[in-house]
Protein backbone atom coordinates (compact mmCIF):
# COMPACT_ATOMS: atom_id res chain seq x y z
CA UNK A 1 0.00 0.00 0.00
CA UNK A 2 1.12 3.56 -0.63
CA UNK A 3 1.39 6.39 1.89
CA UNK A 4 -0.51 9.66 2.02
CA UNK A 5 2.64 11.27 0.61
CA UNK A 6 2.13 9.18 -2.53
CA UNK A 7 -1.64 9.34 -2.95
CA UNK A 8 -3.07 12.59 -4.30
CA UNK A 9 -6.60 11.54 -3.35
CA UNK A 10 -5.60 11.50 0.31
CA UNK A 11 -3.85 14.87 0.13
CA UNK A 12 -6.95 16.98 0.61
CA UNK A 13 -9.32 18.17 3.35
CA UNK A 14 -12.10 15.85 4.46
CA UNK A 15 -14.86 18.29 3.60
CA UNK A 16 -13.77 18.43 -0.04
CA UNK A 17 -14.30 14.71 -0.56
CA UNK A 18 -18.07 15.17 -0.91
CA UNK A 19 -18.04 18.35 -2.99
CA UNK A 20 -18.59 16.43 -6.23
CA UNK A 21 -22.13 15.87 -4.95
CA UNK A 22 -22.74 19.51 -4.08
CA UNK A 23 -22.20 21.38 -7.38
CA UNK A 24 -25.32 22.35 -9.36
CA UNK A 25 -26.48 19.86 -12.02
CA UNK A 26 -24.91 20.62 -15.37
CA UNK A 27 -21.68 22.11 -13.97
CA UNK A 28 -18.87 21.57 -16.46
CA UNK A 29 -16.08 24.07 -15.63
CA UNK A 30 -14.75 25.34 -12.32
CA UNK A 31 -12.20 28.15 -12.69
CA UNK A 32 -10.42 29.21 -9.50
CA UNK A 33 -7.77 31.80 -8.77
CA UNK A 34 -5.28 32.54 -6.01
CA UNK A 35 -4.26 35.95 -4.80
CA UNK A 36 -2.66 37.72 -1.86
CA UNK A 37 -5.39 39.80 -0.26
CA UNK A 38 -2.87 41.94 1.58
CA UNK A 39 -0.79 41.78 4.72
CA UNK A 40 2.41 43.13 6.19
CA UNK A 41 3.97 43.97 2.82
CA UNK A 42 2.50 45.74 -0.22
CA UNK A 43 3.79 43.06 -2.59
CA UNK A 44 4.47 39.35 -2.57
CA UNK A 45 7.32 37.36 -4.06
CA UNK A 46 5.59 34.44 -5.74
CA UNK A 47 7.43 31.14 -5.31
CA UNK A 48 6.84 27.42 -4.78
CA UNK A 49 4.13 26.39 -7.24
CA UNK A 50 6.47 24.47 -9.53
CA UNK A 51 7.54 22.27 -6.63
CA UNK A 52 3.92 21.39 -5.82
CA UNK A 53 3.09 20.63 -9.44
CA UNK A 54 6.16 18.47 -10.05
CA UNK A 55 5.88 16.70 -6.70
CA UNK A 56 2.16 15.90 -6.87
CA UNK A 57 0.51 16.52 -10.21
CA UNK A 58 2.76 15.49 -13.09
CA UNK A 59 2.31 12.16 -14.86
CA UNK A 60 0.12 9.22 -13.85
CA UNK A 61 -0.81 10.23 -10.33
CA UNK A 62 -4.12 8.31 -10.17
CA UNK A 63 -4.17 4.50 -10.27
CA UNK A 64 -6.66 1.77 -9.44
CA UNK A 65 -4.57 0.80 -6.41
CA UNK A 66 -4.62 4.35 -5.06
CA UNK A 67 -8.35 4.66 -5.68
CA UNK A 68 -8.95 1.48 -3.67
CA UNK A 69 -6.74 2.77 -0.88
CA UNK A 70 -8.53 6.14 -0.75
CA UNK A 71 -11.94 4.47 -0.80
CA UNK A 72 -10.99 2.34 2.19
CA UNK A 73 -9.72 5.31 4.18
CA UNK A 74 -12.73 7.50 3.48
CA UNK A 75 -15.26 4.75 4.16
CA UNK A 76 -13.84 4.42 7.65
CA UNK A 77 -13.41 8.15 8.09
CA UNK A 78 -17.01 9.05 7.22
CA UNK A 79 -18.62 5.74 8.19
CA UNK A 80 -20.33 6.02 4.80
CA UNK A 81 -19.57 5.50 1.11
CA UNK A 82 -19.08 9.13 0.02
CA UNK A 83 -15.81 8.96 -1.92
CA UNK A 84 -15.97 9.92 -5.60
CA UNK A 85 -14.73 6.55 -6.81
CA UNK A 86 -16.42 6.87 -10.22
CA UNK A 87 -14.90 10.29 -10.86
CA UNK A 88 -11.36 9.22 -10.08
CA UNK A 89 -11.79 5.99 -12.05
CA UNK A 90 -12.92 8.10 -15.02
CA UNK A 91 -9.56 9.92 -14.86
CA UNK A 92 -7.76 6.57 -14.98
CA UNK A 93 -9.83 5.25 -17.89
CA UNK A 94 -10.08 8.45 -19.93
CA UNK A 95 -6.79 10.20 -19.12
CA UNK A 96 -4.48 7.37 -18.10
CA UNK A 97 -4.36 8.64 -14.53
CA UNK A 98 -3.17 12.12 -15.54
CA UNK A 99 -4.99 15.15 -14.19
CA UNK A 100 -7.14 17.07 -16.71
CA UNK A 101 -6.36 20.51 -15.28
CA UNK A 102 -4.76 23.69 -16.59
CA UNK A 103 -2.68 25.86 -14.27
CA UNK A 104 -1.50 29.31 -15.34
CA UNK A 105 0.76 31.44 -13.18
CA UNK A 106 2.95 34.51 -13.04
CA UNK A 107 6.69 33.71 -13.25
CA UNK A 108 8.09 32.46 -9.96
CA UNK A 109 10.27 35.01 -8.25
CA UNK A 110 8.19 37.87 -9.60
CA UNK A 111 7.29 40.68 -7.22
CA UNK A 112 3.50 41.15 -7.47
CA UNK A 113 1.43 43.82 -5.68
CA UNK A 114 -1.22 42.28 -3.49
CA UNK A 115 -4.79 41.87 -4.76
CA UNK A 116 -3.47 40.54 -8.07
CA UNK A 117 -3.97 36.99 -9.30
CA UNK A 118 -0.90 34.80 -8.81
CA UNK A 119 -2.20 31.67 -10.54
CA UNK A 120 -5.39 30.11 -11.85
CA UNK A 121 -6.65 26.55 -11.99
CA UNK A 122 -9.33 25.06 -14.23
CA UNK A 123 -10.45 21.61 -15.32
CA UNK A 124 -10.02 20.75 -19.01
CA UNK A 125 -12.54 17.89 -19.07
CA UNK A 126 -16.16 18.90 -18.36
CA UNK A 127 -16.69 15.61 -16.52
CA UNK A 128 -14.03 16.65 -14.01
CA UNK A 129 -15.43 19.97 -12.83
CA UNK A 130 -15.06 18.67 -9.25
CA UNK A 131 -11.29 18.24 -9.62
CA UNK A 132 -10.30 21.92 -9.69
CA UNK A 133 -10.99 22.74 -6.07
CA UNK A 134 -10.14 19.37 -4.59
CA UNK A 135 -6.56 20.34 -5.47
CA UNK A 136 -6.84 23.52 -3.39
CA UNK A 137 -5.50 21.91 -0.23
CA UNK A 138 -2.17 21.19 -1.89
CA UNK A 139 -2.01 24.33 -4.00
CA UNK A 140 -2.55 26.76 -1.11
CA UNK A 141 0.64 25.39 0.42
CA UNK A 142 2.34 27.77 -2.00
CA UNK A 143 1.69 30.44 0.63
CA UNK A 144 4.49 29.10 2.82
CA UNK A 145 7.35 29.48 0.31
CA UNK A 146 5.78 32.69 -1.00
CA UNK A 147 5.73 34.10 2.54
CA UNK A 148 9.36 33.12 3.11
CA UNK A 149 10.46 34.64 -0.21
CA UNK A 150 8.46 37.81 0.49
CA UNK A 151 9.85 38.24 4.00
CA UNK A 152 13.37 37.47 2.82
CA UNK A 153 13.13 40.15 0.13
CA UNK A 154 11.88 42.71 2.65
CA UNK A 155 14.90 42.00 4.84
CA UNK A 156 17.16 42.26 1.81
CA UNK A 157 15.78 45.73 1.07
CA UNK A 158 16.61 46.86 4.62
CA UNK A 159 20.10 45.41 4.45
CA UNK A 160 20.66 46.99 1.04
CA UNK A 161 19.60 50.40 2.34
CA UNK A 162 22.18 50.45 5.12
CA UNK A 163 24.82 48.67 3.08
CA UNK A 164 24.59 51.44 0.51
CA UNK A 165 25.01 54.02 3.26
CA UNK A 166 27.94 52.36 5.01
CA UNK A 167 29.85 50.21 2.52
CA UNK A 168 32.01 50.88 -0.52
CA UNK A 169 30.33 48.20 -2.61
CA UNK A 170 27.07 46.26 -2.81
CA UNK A 171 28.83 43.12 -4.04
CA UNK A 172 28.37 41.28 -0.77
CA UNK A 173 24.61 41.79 -0.53
CA UNK A 174 23.66 38.27 -1.69
CA UNK A 175 25.51 36.84 1.33
CA UNK A 176 24.35 39.23 4.05
CA UNK A 177 21.55 37.01 5.40
CA UNK A 178 22.71 33.42 5.79
CA UNK A 179 20.13 30.67 6.23
CA UNK A 180 20.77 28.37 9.19
CA UNK A 181 17.17 27.26 9.54
CA UNK A 182 17.39 23.54 8.75
CA UNK A 183 17.46 22.56 12.44
CA UNK A 184 14.47 24.76 13.24
CA UNK A 185 12.23 23.37 10.51
CA UNK A 186 9.41 20.97 11.17
CA UNK A 187 10.65 18.51 8.54
CA UNK A 188 13.23 17.99 5.82
CA UNK A 189 10.53 18.91 3.31
CA UNK A 190 9.76 22.23 5.00
CA UNK A 191 13.48 22.98 5.16
CA UNK A 192 13.80 22.31 1.45
CA UNK A 193 10.77 24.40 0.52
CA UNK A 194 11.40 27.32 2.85
CA UNK A 195 15.15 27.22 2.41
CA UNK A 196 14.92 27.34 -1.38
CA UNK A 197 12.46 30.24 -1.10
CA UNK A 198 15.10 32.20 0.81
CA UNK A 199 17.54 31.50 -2.03
CA UNK A 200 15.33 33.52 -4.37
CA UNK A 201 16.87 36.55 -2.66
CA UNK A 202 20.16 35.42 -1.13
CA UNK A 203 22.95 32.94 -1.91
CA UNK A 204 24.23 32.07 1.57
CA UNK A 205 22.84 28.91 3.16
CA UNK A 206 23.73 25.95 5.35
CA UNK A 207 20.41 24.26 4.56
CA UNK A 208 21.45 21.42 2.26
CA UNK A 209 17.82 20.41 1.71
CA UNK A 210 17.23 23.79 0.06
CA UNK A 211 19.96 23.10 -2.48
CA UNK A 212 18.52 19.66 -3.26
CA UNK A 213 15.02 21.05 -3.77
CA UNK A 214 16.30 23.88 -5.95
CA UNK A 215 18.14 21.38 -8.16
CA UNK A 216 15.43 18.72 -8.23
CA UNK A 217 12.42 20.94 -8.83
CA UNK A 218 13.95 24.06 -10.41
CA UNK A 219 16.95 22.64 -12.30
CA UNK A 220 19.32 24.99 -10.48
CA UNK A 221 22.74 23.26 -10.32
CA UNK A 222 23.89 25.12 -7.19
CA UNK A 223 21.59 27.70 -5.65
CA UNK A 224 23.63 28.60 -2.57
CA UNK A 225 27.05 28.53 -0.98
CA UNK A 226 28.72 28.28 2.40
CA UNK A 227 32.16 28.00 4.03
CA UNK A 228 33.85 25.67 6.54
CA UNK A 229 33.01 26.81 10.07
CA UNK A 230 33.49 25.62 13.64
CA UNK A 231 31.02 24.74 16.37
CA UNK A 232 31.32 24.49 20.14
CA UNK A 233 32.33 20.83 20.10
CA UNK A 234 35.19 21.30 17.63
CA UNK A 235 36.73 24.05 19.80
CA UNK A 236 35.93 23.08 23.39
CA UNK A 237 37.25 19.53 22.95
CA UNK A 238 40.75 21.02 22.65
CA UNK A 239 40.49 22.22 26.23
CA UNK A 240 40.67 25.70 27.73
CA UNK A 241 44.42 26.01 27.37
CA UNK A 242 44.55 24.96 23.72
CA UNK A 243 42.03 27.32 22.18
CA UNK A 244 44.73 28.86 20.00
CA UNK A 245 45.74 25.37 18.84
CA UNK A 246 42.13 24.68 17.92
CA UNK A 247 41.94 27.69 15.63
CA UNK A 248 45.42 27.06 14.24
CA UNK A 249 44.36 23.53 13.34
CA UNK A 250 41.23 24.81 11.67
CA UNK A 251 43.21 27.28 9.57
CA UNK A 252 45.64 24.53 8.54
CA UNK A 253 42.91 22.02 7.73
CA UNK A 254 40.32 24.08 5.90
CA UNK A 255 41.97 27.35 4.92
CA UNK A 256 40.63 28.41 1.55
TASULNOR-V187389 format. One record per helix or strand of 3 or more residues. SS is the DSSP state (2 for helix, 1 for strand). FROM is the first residue (numbers start at 1). TO is the last residue. Records with the same first field share a line. If there is no record, write none. Layout:
SS = FROM-TO  FROM-TO
//
This chain:
2 = 4-6  8-10  14-21  49-57  64-78  85-95  126-128  131-134  136-139  142-166  173-175  182-184  188-198  208-218  232-236  240-254
1 = 31-35  43-45  101-105  111-113  117-123
//
